[in-house]
Amino acid sequence: MVLHPKAKVREAGQDVTFCCKALGTPVPKKYYWYHNGTLLERKVQQTGSRLALRGLTPEQAGTYHCKASSEAGAIRSAPAQLTVLAQGQQSCRSEPESSLVELPGECPQDATGSRFYNVGRCLPSPCAGGATDAAGCGEDKGQCCGVRRMELREIPCAGALLPIKVVAECGCGPCTQPRILVQGRVTAADTGEPLRFGQIFLGGRKVGFTGYKGSFTIEVPPDTQRLVARFVDRQQRFVDAIKVLPFDRRGSSIYQEVKMLRKKEPVELDGNQSNAIPLGEASGQEPIGELVLPAGAFRRPSGEVFNGTVRASVTFLDPRDVAMASAASSDLSFTNAEGEIVPLRTYGMFSVDFREGESGAALQTGPVQVRMDTGQVWMPEHLQKMKLWSLNPESGLWEEEGILRPAGGGRRKREERTFLVGNLEIRERRLFNLDVPEDRRCFVKVRAYSNEKFNPYEQLEGVVISLINLEPQPGYPSNPRAWGRFDSVVTGPNGACLPAFCDAQRPDAYSAYVTATLGGEELEAVASSPKLNPNAVGVSQPYLGKLGYRRSDHDDPNLKKTAFQINVAKPDPNNVDETNGPVYSYRSLEECEAAPASANHLRFYRVEVDKYEYNVVPFKESDMTSWTGDYLSWWPNPQEFRACFIKVQIEGPQEYMVRSRNVGGSHPRTRGQLYGLRDARSVRDAQLDGTSAACVEFKCSGMLFDQGLVDRTLVSVIPQGSCRRMAINGLLRDYLSRHPPLADNNHTGAFAMLAPADPLGHNYGIYTVTDQNPRLAKEIAIGRCFDGTSDGFSREMKAGAGTAVTFACQERPEGRESFFRRLLTAPAEA
């Protein structure tokens, strides 16, 4: 499905048109339209891929989807919501929704003890379309609810007034079209070697290459519902990786680590003889099956039989090795007869590469056999459903090749084992799979938070939550015997719902291993030992006990704390304790997605790092639609984000908070006005005694949102302790002196500069990165700053490399205020 119907808002009496389009061989010509899951009669709609509804009534509101079909199969579109308003009813409320931002720590708490302030927001929902809808399939961006008016307020804060802009009124305007990006890195699953200059395909179209370090950026085409990318090693050392990559429709860039499976070393076969190649890589265990190639099976592309020496490479991804789950291709899904995309449970996938021994030319095969050991199928009901599949590299969906049936007739000697046998012809280089369709499905609710307080308004969006379905060994829940499938979902404002296999009769029939990453950073799961705390985990008893929640370090405190495992116990609808999440039946996806923060859910959180950000014009970096064009916006251009950091070295007995205060420096509209504050705690260098360093963000100089004049931000860097400035980077000092005006630096407890307009580097102690995503730009800049280089990346602070300014700090004498504190209490005097 290459064109999906879009959500629409109309008033009663207006018209609406929905469109969809499918591709296939042969070309799909039959289209069916459904309203709330019910097939519409032909007389209601126009024929083909377009649905036109005239003179709408409230009863026609709901979800609409199409299904396209041909003799090759069927495919469904994603559903689109139609909202029908009463005549004159507003689709965009002028009164903003509540949205809280945290004020600086020195600001007084309100009567409830909170330092959060409501700045308001406008939900970016579609507005009602025009009175007529002639086409409905064009590129019209439409109207969306957004900010119509903001107002400036001032909050008393530590002896001064803190400016803040709040949303005063919402209204309809052109919809923003954020650029949607997926970024990441492609490496070998076994050694971590990067895929250098590998080819990237979307569908059958080449869209780019990976970089020298395996990095990639993919811009998601408009209207994409399922992003299928194929990574190809031009040197043919790795099996092609076909990945279904999660992405954030609101524009936040998602970071993905892609693992590629190294090809098995080829073996030489005699094409005149029958050959058997084992399928199975788990050490100390019998192969899962074998690929049997009869004599004369090899063919040239012309159809001519090849009987010479064959170099055969058969690479098997063994699900009994849980560590290899990340290297599996696609998301293990296929389309059923109704066109619905449904999951598979794998027993192993394999790639074949047959070549002529002398010329290296690619070979195909005639009929060959795939034999599977029934002793490796641990769920007896799967024996009757086992099929052989191949992966379509363009759709990322598995297509049925044949059914595996019990072997009959004469058996070769060695068989105490029994086999399932399937037939296959290998005509193109595809990935093959031994799978069963699995209909015992549920959803698991997971949320990510910015810290361990788990406040509902401090949830993280844009976090990639990944769930691997495991099949545990009876009595050994922490030692699974295989993985079955995997899924990844991106968190939104209300968390994420991940599909998982589940069982109502045996709670431990399936378990799930869950991880969370944000921009490549692993988030931490809630502890399960020494004592399990239901309030912290987010699930009440007794259901929590049934789920058997265990963090990855449950038995070994030396292991990472970044994953948890649960039994996916299907909820009993007759048990009130199991009707409030975190596991929902497969038909309850809407209930899962709409569940309030008070409902049961599982949690990840960012390890509390001592940093704080305050913007006068609020902006959620995970939601590009929240950007507001304003002279005081920290990020002046929503299409390109430039992150700037300064590295501050501190010589002192402890770690210190360092603040940057950013105000307008040279632009007449913003001179002297605050853009925002940034706090970051210095990090010790393990190699340097008594030395730490802080990487502190500041607002880059450059054009403001009107793209009229450059503003050189006036940046003040102030350690929050009893500190004295000792040195300034010589190259930075020379640069600033050559690019006047100079900032006043007459106090030794701080450092001030008019921020450089040029992207300087580590030699100056300034780190600048430009990216289409603000969070990724900052992550890259911080990694370089920690490393003290202009192209490296580190999470370990190297305090002596690439610094801009050095302070010496000491423990403050009793009763004496630091310069930073005096700035807060008596700014004019300080």
Backbone hydrogen bonds, N-H to C=O, Kabsch-Sander energy under -0.5 kcal/mol:
donor,donor_aa,acceptor,acceptor_aa,energy
2,V,21,K,-2.1
3,L,21,K,-1.8
8,K,81,Q,-2.2
10,R,83,T,-2.7
12,A,85,L,-2.7
13,G,56,L,-2.3
14,Q,11,E,-2.2
15,D,131,A,-0.8
16,V,53,L,-2.3
18,F,51,L,-2.8
20,C,49,S,-1.9
21,K,3,L,-1.9
29,K,69,S,-0.8
30,K,69,S,-1.4
31,Y,29,K,-0.5
32,Y,67,K,-2.5
34,Y,65,H,-2.8
35,H,38,T,-2.8
36,N,34,Y,-0.5
36,N,63,T,-3.0
38,T,35,H,-1.9
40,L,33,W,-2.9
44,V,41,E,-1.4
45,Q,41,E,-0.7
45,Q,42,R,-0.8
50,R,47,T,-0.6
51,L,18,F,-3.0
52,A,50,R,-0.5
53,L,16,V,-3.0
53,L,51,L,-0.5
56,L,14,Q,-2.9
60,Q,57,T,-2.1
61,A,58,P,-1.6
62,G,82,L,-2.3
64,Y,80,A,-2.5
65,H,34,Y,-1.7
67,K,32,Y,-2.5
68,A,75,I,-2.6
69,S,30,K,-2.1
70,S,73,G,-2.5
73,G,70,S,-1.3
75,I,68,A,-2.2
76,R,339,G,-2.4
77,S,66,C,-2.5
80,A,64,Y,-2.6
82,L,62,G,-3.5
83,T,8,K,-2.4
83,T,81,Q,-0.6
84,V,82,L,-0.5
85,L,10,R,-3.2
85,L,83,T,-0.6
89,Q,86,A,-2.4
93,R,91,S,-0.5
97,E,121,R,-2.8
101,V,117,Y,-2.4
103,L,115,R,-2.9
107,C,104,P,-1.9
110,D,114,S,-2.6
113,G,110,D,-2.1
117,Y,101,V,-2.9
119,V,99,S,-2.9
119,V,117,Y,-0.7
120,G,99,S,-0.9
121,R,97,E,-1.4
123,L,121,R,-0.5
125,S,123,L,-2.6
127,C,143,Q,-3.1
129,G,9,V,-2.6
144,C,173,G,-3.5
145,C,125,S,-2.9
146,G,171,G,-2.7
148,R,169,E,-2.7
149,R,169,E,-1.8
151,E,166,V,-2.4
153,R,164,I,-3.1
155,I,162,L,-2.6
157,C,160,A,-3.6
160,A,157,C,-1.3
162,L,155,I,-3.1
162,L,160,A,-0.5
164,I,153,R,-2.4
165,K,616,V,-2.9
166,V,151,E,-2.5
167,V,119,V,-3.1
168,A,149,R,-2.6
169,E,149,R,-1.8
170,C,94,S,-1.9
171,G,146,G,-2.6
173,G,144,C,-2.3
175,C,142,G,-1.9
181,L,179,R,-0.6
182,V,218,I,-2.3
183,Q,254,I,-3.2
184,G,216,F,-1.9
185,R,256,Q,-1.8
186,V,214,G,-2.2
187,T,185,R,-0.5
187,T,258,V,-2.6
188,A,193,E,-2.4
189,A,260,M,-2.9
192,G,188,A,-1.5
195,L,186,V,-2.6
196,R,194,P,-1.1
197,F,211,G,-0.9
198,G,195,L,-0.7
199,Q,232,V,-2.2
200,I,208,G,-2.5
201,F,230,R,-2.4
202,L,205,R,-2.8
203,G,201,F,-0.5
203,G,228,V,-0.8
205,R,202,L,-2.0
207,V,200,I,-2.7
208,G,200,I,-1.1
210,T,198,G,-2.1
211,G,215,S,-2.7
214,G,211,G,-1.8
216,F,184,G,-2.0
218,I,182,V,-2.9
220,V,180,I,-3.1
220,V,218,I,-0.6
224,T,221,P,-1.4
227,L,245,L,-0.6
228,V,226,R,-0.8
229,A,227,L,-0.6
229,A,243,K,-2.8
230,R,201,F,-2.6
231,F,241,A,-2.9
232,V,199,Q,-2.6
232,V,230,R,-0.5
234,R,232,V,-0.7
236,Q,233,D,-1.8
239,V,261,L,-3.0
241,A,231,F,-2.1
242,I,240,D,-0.6
243,K,229,A,-3.0
243,K,241,A,-0.6
245,L,227,L,-2.2
245,L,243,K,-0.8
248,D,252,S,-0.7
249,R,247,F,-0.6
251,G,248,D,-1.9
254,I,181,L,-1.7
256,Q,183,Q,-2.3
258,V,185,R,-3.1
258,V,256,Q,-0.7
259,K,257,E,-0.5
259,K,326,S,-0.7
260,M,187,T,-2.3
263,K,237,R,-2.7
267,V,312,A,-2.7
269,L,310,V,-3.0
271,G,269,L,-0.7
271,G,308,G,-2.2
272,N,307,N,-0.5
273,Q,270,D,-2.0
275,N,293,L,-2.9
277,I,291,L,-2.6
279,L,289,G,-3.2
280,G,278,P,-0.6
285,Q,282,A,-1.4
288,I,279,L,-1.8
289,G,279,L,-1.9
290,E,371,R,-2.5
291,L,277,I,-3.0
292,V,290,E,-0.6
292,V,369,Q,-2.8
293,L,275,N,-3.8
293,L,291,L,-0.6
296,G,271,G,-2.6
297,A,294,P,-1.5
299,R,364,Q,-2.6
300,R,304,E,-2.9
303,G,300,R,-2.6
306,F,298,F,-2.4
307,N,305,V,-0.5
310,V,269,L,-2.9
311,R,355,R,-3.0
312,A,267,V,-3.3
312,A,310,V,-0.8
313,S,311,R,-0.5
313,S,353,D,-2.2
314,V,312,A,-0.5
315,T,313,S,-0.5
315,T,351,S,-2.5
316,F,314,V,-0.5
317,L,349,M,-3.6
318,D,316,F,-0.8
321,D,318,D,-1.8
322,V,320,R,-0.9
324,M,321,D,-1.9
325,A,322,V,-1.6
327,A,324,M,-1.5
328,A,325,A,-1.5
330,S,242,I,-5.0
331,D,396,G,-0.6
334,F,342,V,-2.6
336,N,340,E,-2.3
339,G,336,N,-2.1
342,V,334,F,-3.1
342,V,340,E,-0.6
344,L,332,L,-2.6
345,R,436,V,-2.3
346,T,344,L,-0.5
346,T,484,G,-2.8
347,Y,434,L,-3.1
349,M,317,L,-1.4
350,F,432,F,-2.5
351,S,315,T,-2.6
352,V,430,R,-0.7
353,D,313,S,-1.8
355,R,311,R,-1.8
356,E,361,A,-2.6
357,G,309,T,-2.8
360,G,356,E,-1.4
363,L,354,F,-2.7
364,Q,299,R,-3.2
365,T,426,I,-2.4
366,G,297,A,-3.0
368,V,424,L,-2.9
369,Q,292,V,-2.4
370,V,422,G,-3.2
371,R,290,E,-2.9
371,R,369,Q,-0.5
372,M,420,L,-3.4
373,D,288,I,-3.0
374,T,418,T,-2.4
376,Q,373,D,-1.9
377,V,374,T,-1.7
378,W,376,Q,-0.7
382,H,379,M,-2.5
383,L,380,P,-1.5
384,Q,381,E,-0.5
385,K,382,H,-1.0
386,M,382,H,-0.9
387,K,435,D,-2.9
388,L,402,G,-3.4
389,W,433,N,-2.5
390,S,399,E,-2.5
391,L,431,L,-2.3
392,N,390,S,-0.5
392,N,397,L,-2.6
396,G,392,N,-2.4
398,W,333,S,-2.7
399,E,390,S,-3.4
401,E,388,L,-3.4
402,G,388,L,-1.6
404,L,386,M,-1.9
405,R,403,I,-0.6
405,R,421,V,-2.4
407,A,419,F,-2.5
415,E,412,R,-1.8
416,E,414,R,-1.4
420,L,372,M,-3.0
421,V,405,R,-3.2
422,G,370,V,-2.5
424,L,368,V,-2.2
426,I,366,G,-0.6
427,R,425,E,-0.9
430,R,428,E,-1.7
432,F,350,F,-3.3
433,N,389,W,-2.3
434,L,348,G,-2.7
435,D,387,K,-2.0
435,D,433,N,-0.7
436,V,345,R,-1.8
438,E,343,P,-1.4
441,R,439,D,-1.5
442,C,500,A,-2.8
443,F,584,Y,-2.7
444,V,498,L,-2.4
445,K,582,P,-2.8
446,V,444,V,-0.5
446,V,496,A,-2.6
447,R,602,L,-2.7
449,Y,604,F,-2.0
450,S,458,E,-2.4
454,F,451,N,-1.1
458,E,455,N,-2.2
459,Q,456,P,-0.8
460,L,448,A,-2.9
462,G,491,T,-2.6
464,V,517,T,-2.6
465,I,463,V,-0.8
465,I,489,V,-3.0
466,S,464,V,-0.5
466,S,515,T,-2.3
467,L,487,D,-3.0
468,I,513,Y,-2.7
469,N,467,L,-0.5
469,N,485,R,-2.8
470,L,511,S,-3.4
471,E,482,A,-3.0
473,Q,476,Y,-0.8
473,Q,479,N,-0.6
476,Y,473,Q,-2.7
479,N,476,Y,-1.9
481,R,471,E,-2.1
482,A,471,E,-0.7
483,W,319,P,-2.0
484,G,469,N,-3.2
485,R,469,N,-0.7
487,D,467,L,-2.0
489,V,465,I,-2.4
491,T,463,V,-2.4
492,G,495,G,-2.1
495,G,492,G,-1.5
496,A,446,V,-2.5
498,L,444,V,-2.5
498,L,496,A,-0.5
500,A,442,C,-2.2
502,C,440,R,-2.3
503,D,568,V,-1.4
509,A,506,R,-2.0
511,S,470,L,-2.2
512,A,566,I,-2.6
513,Y,468,I,-2.5
514,V,512,A,-0.5
514,V,564,F,-2.8
515,T,466,S,-2.3
516,A,562,T,-0.6
517,T,464,V,-1.9
518,L,521,E,-2.7
521,E,518,L,-1.9
523,L,516,A,-2.6
524,E,605,Y,-2.7
525,A,561,K,-2.6
526,V,603,R,-0.9
533,N,531,K,-0.5
536,A,533,N,-0.7
537,V,533,N,-2.5
538,G,534,P,-2.4
539,V,534,P,-0.9
544,L,540,S,-1.5
546,K,542,P,-1.5
547,L,543,Y,-1.9
548,G,544,L,-1.2
549,Y,544,L,-0.9
550,R,565,Q,-1.9
552,S,563,A,-2.5
554,H,551,R,-2.2
559,L,556,D,-2.2
564,F,514,V,-1.7
565,Q,550,R,-2.6
566,I,512,A,-1.9
567,N,547,L,-4.1
568,V,510,Y,-2.3
569,A,567,N,-1.8
570,K,503,D,-1.5
570,K,568,V,-0.7
575,N,572,D,-2.1
576,V,574,N,-0.6
578,E,575,N,-2.1
579,T,576,V,-1.1
580,N,581,G,-0.5
584,Y,443,F,-3.1
586,Y,441,R,-1.1
588,S,585,S,-2.2
589,L,586,Y,-0.6
592,C,588,S,-2.2
593,E,589,L,-2.9
594,A,590,E,-2.0
595,A,591,E,-0.6
595,A,592,C,-0.8
599,A,596,P,-1.8
600,N,580,N,-1.8
601,H,538,G,-2.1
602,L,445,K,-2.2
604,F,447,R,-1.7
605,Y,524,E,-2.4
606,R,449,Y,-1.8
611,K,609,V,-2.1
612,Y,679,D,-2.2
614,Y,677,L,-2.5
616,V,675,Y,-2.5
617,V,632,L,-0.5
621,E,619,F,-0.7
623,D,620,K,-2.0
624,M,250,R,-1.1
626,S,623,D,-2.0
627,W,624,M,-1.6
630,D,628,T,-0.7
633,S,630,D,-1.8
640,E,637,N,-1.1
641,F,771,D,-3.1
643,A,641,F,-0.6
643,A,769,V,-3.1
644,C,698,F,-0.6
645,F,767,Y,-2.2
646,I,696,V,-2.5
647,K,765,G,-2.1
648,V,646,I,-0.6
648,V,694,A,-2.9
649,Q,647,K,-0.5
649,Q,805,V,-2.6
650,I,692,S,-3.2
651,E,807,F,-2.8
652,G,650,I,-0.7
652,G,690,G,-1.8
658,V,680,A,-2.6
659,R,718,I,-2.5
660,S,678,R,-2.8
661,R,716,S,-2.5
662,N,660,S,-0.5
662,N,676,G,-2.1
663,V,661,R,-0.6
663,V,714,L,-2.2
664,G,670,T,-0.8
664,G,673,Q,-2.4
670,T,667,H,-1.0
671,R,667,H,-1.9
672,G,664,G,-2.8
673,Q,670,T,-2.9
675,Y,662,N,-3.2
676,G,662,N,-1.3
677,L,614,Y,-1.9
678,R,660,S,-1.9
679,D,612,Y,-2.7
680,A,658,V,-2.1
681,R,610,D,-2.2
682,S,656,Y,-2.9
683,V,693,A,-3.2
685,D,691,T,-2.1
686,A,684,R,-0.6
688,L,685,D,-1.2
689,D,687,Q,-0.5
691,T,688,L,-1.2
692,S,650,I,-2.7
693,A,683,V,-1.8
694,A,648,V,-2.6
696,V,646,I,-2.5
696,V,694,A,-0.7
698,F,644,C,-2.3
701,S,756,P,-0.7
702,G,711,D,-1.9
704,L,709,L,-1.2
707,Q,704,L,-2.5
711,D,702,G,-2.6
713,T,711,D,-0.9
714,L,663,V,-2.7
715,V,713,T,-0.8
715,V,753,M,-3.1
716,S,661,R,-2.2
717,V,751,F,-3.8
718,I,659,R,-2.9
718,I,716,S,-0.6
720,Q,657,M,-3.7
721,G,719,P,-1.5
722,S,810,Q,-0.6
723,C,721,G,-1.5
724,R,808,A,-2.3
725,R,748,T,-4.3
726,M,806,T,-3.3
727,A,806,T,-1.5
729,N,804,A,-3.5
733,R,729,N,-2.7
734,D,730,G,-2.4
735,Y,731,L,-2.4
736,L,732,L,-2.7
737,S,733,R,-2.1
738,R,734,D,-1.6
739,H,735,Y,-0.8
739,H,736,L,-0.6
748,T,746,N,-0.5
750,A,747,H,-1.3
751,F,717,V,-2.0
753,M,715,V,-2.2
755,A,713,T,-3.3
755,A,753,M,-0.8
760,L,758,D,-1.6
764,Y,761,G,-1.7
765,G,761,G,-0.7
766,I,761,G,-1.7
767,Y,645,F,-2.7
768,T,760,L,-0.6
769,V,643,A,-2.2
771,D,641,F,-2.8
777,A,773,N,-2.1
778,K,774,P,-2.1
779,E,775,R,-2.2
780,I,776,L,-2.5
781,A,777,A,-2.1
782,I,778,K,-2.7
783,G,779,E,-2.3
784,R,780,I,-2.1
785,C,781,A,-2.4
786,F,782,I,-2.9
787,D,783,G,-1.6
788,G,784,R,-1.8
789,T,784,R,-1.6
794,S,783,G,-1.0
797,M,795,R,-0.5
798,K,786,F,-2.0
799,A,797,M,-0.7
801,A,798,K,-1.6
804,A,647,K,-2.9
805,V,647,K,-1.2
806,T,727,A,-2.7
807,F,649,Q,-2.7
808,A,724,R,-2.8
809,C,651,E,-2.8
809,C,807,F,-0.5
810,Q,722,S,-2.2
816,R,813,P,-2.1
819,F,721,G,-0.5
822,R,818,S,-2.3
823,L,819,F,-2.2
824,L,820,F,-1.3
825,T,821,R,-2.4
826,A,822,R,-2.8
830,A,826,A,-2.6
